[in-house]
Amino acid sequence: MDEKLTFLDFETTGFRKNRAVSLGIVHYKNKIRVSEKYYLINPMEQIEPMAQRIHGISFEDVMDEPTFLDLWDEISKYIEGCTIIAHNAQYDIRVLMGELRRYHIECKNFDVICTCENARKMHLPVPNNKLDTLCRYFHLNSGNHHNALDDTIACENLYFCLRKIGGNLLKRA
């Protein structure tokens, strides 16, 4: 059976509606890194000012971009039948599931590994388990924090560090 791992990170419109505005994906098939993708996504909603300050994406930046539904045929191959790995996966999966519900898309065939939860269980000597904190602890380049692709790559690198020190990481129930 093919092992398919997909690292991902979403940036969103904010906390009220929480629609995707960007998505970073790094995909592995049978332990080989086969793709790296970055998508800007038209949320068809305004972006909250606080969210815009955090990730730097304005509605003007995404208004002519495809919607999540427009992108689904392309990104579904990185989701369905894969193990999704994200930092604070609960948030990213909530965004993913929200978009799937919004567009009435059926997709449930994936597993999830959260690097934040796994790092927390390892009791590392860090003040918190935020992605940038853990990257500093492991001397990893975290890139431009709150850029979906940079955060995805940081999560990818963190995952392999955690695997190295802790073996197999636990999937979420």
N, C-alpha and C positions, 0 to 999 in steps of 0.2 A: 504494500500500500504506500502511496506517495505521502511523504510528510510535507505539509504546506504550512509555513509560518508567515503571518502577516503582522508586521509592526505598524501601528497607526496612531495618529493624533489628529484631533479636530480642533479648530478654532471656531468660535461661535458668535452669534449676534449679541450674546449677553445672557443674563440670568432669567429674564422674564419669559422669553419664547425659546431661547436656546437652539436656534437653527444653525446649521453648519454654514460657514463662510469659507473655510479652507480645510483641506485634508492632505496629510502627508502619509505616504505608504511606502514601506520597504518590504519586499516579498522574497521568501526563500522557498525553494522546492528541493527536497532531498538534500538539505544542508548547503545548498548553493544559492547565493544571493543572485536573483534573476531580474529584479526590477526595483526601481526607485521612482516614485511618482509624486507630483505635487499638483493639487487642483485648487483653483479658486472656484467657489460655488456661489451662485446667485440664490440668496435665501428668500427672495421675494418679500423681504421684510426689512425694516430699518435696523441698523446696527446701533446698539446702545453706546453712548459716548464713552462710558468706562471701558467697555470691551474694545472699542476702537483705539483708545489710548494704550491698552495692554498689547494688542496684536498688530496695531497699525493698519488695519484693513477698513476702508470706508465703504459705504454702499456704492459710491461712484466707482470704486475699484472693481466691484463684482456685478454691477447691474447688467453688463453685457455678457457675463459668463453663463455657462450652462447651469441648470438647476441640478439638484441631487438626482431627480428622476432622469434627467437627460444623461447623467453620468453612470447610472446604475448598471447598464449592460457592461460597461468597461470595468467598473470597480467590483462588481459582484464576484468576479473570478478570484479576487483577493480576499473575499469574505466567506463565501459559501464553501463548506468542507474544509475550512482552514482553522488553525489555532491563532486567534487574535491576541497579540501582546501589546499592552499599552501601560503607560504609567498613570496611576489613578484610573484604572480601566473602568470602574463604575461610571465615571463621568462620560468617557468616550462611548461606552456601550449605550448609555442613556441617550446620548446625541444620535448615535446610529439607529437605535430602536425608534426614537422619535421621528426621524426622517423616514424610516420604513413604514411606520404607522401613517404618517402624513400622506404618503403616496400609495398606501394600500399595497405595499410590496411584502410578499411572504418570503421570509428568510430566517431560519432558526438553526441551521445546520453548521454551527461553529462552536469551538471551545474558546475560553478566555484565560489568559495568564496576566496577572497584574504585577508589574515589577515593584510598585509601591508596597503592596501587601506582602510580597515575598521579602523585600528588604526589611520591612518592619518586623517580621517573624525572625529575622536573623540577628536582631538586636545589635546592629552596628553602632559604633560610638559616634553618632551624628546627632545634631540638635533637632533635626526633623528629617522626614523622608521625602522631601520635595525633590523633583528631578534634578534641578541645578545643584542642590546640596549634595546629593549622592554622586553626581558627576564630579564635583570638586573632590569629594572623599576618594574616589577611585582614579582621580587625575584624568578624567575624560573631557574631551572638548564638547561642550554643550551647545556650541553654535549660537545662533540668535534665538534666545529664549522667547517662546510664544510665536515662533514661526513653526507652522505645523510640520514641515519636512525636517527642520533642524531638531525639533523635539522628538520626532520619530527616530531619527538617527541616534540621538542621545539615548533614547529608550533601548534601541537595538544594542548599542554598546554596553549599556548598563546590564541588560539581560545576560549577555555573554560573561560579564564580570561576575554576576550573581551565580550563574551556572557553574562557573569555575570554582567559586568558594563554597557553594551550597548544593551542588548536584542538580537533580531534577527539581524544577520549580513547580509549586502547586498550582493546579488549575482551580478556577473559581467554581463553586457548586452551583 
